Amino acid sequence: MMLEYEDITLDPETHRVTRSGSEIKLGPTEFRLLSTLMEKPGRVWSREQLLDRVWGRDIYVDTRTVDVHIGRLRKSLTHTGGADPLRTVRGAGYALG
């Protein structure tokens, strides 16, 4: 099932992401992160929720790792221009839109 948000399209079957028609190359972690955020645009996900969904419950990863990957995702999404679609909610987490 294709996920779409504004000018961003994510195809989970082919692992392709496009923004305004341009393909965006993402690593597997950034892809899973974007996929999670695109499931419910506007929803604020805490770092812990993102860790569980993207990395899995059985893996111990520092919550700051989420920040690093959000930064990489942001860079990839704005590489071809366009506004940053990711929103940082202080003390709460991250949201798309």
Beta strands, then each sheet from edge to edge (+ up, - down):
strand 1: 3-5
strand 2: 8-11
strand 3: 16-19
strand 4: 22-24
strand 5: 86-89
strand 6: 93-96
sheet 1: 1+ 2- 3+ 4-
sheet 2: 5+ 6-
end
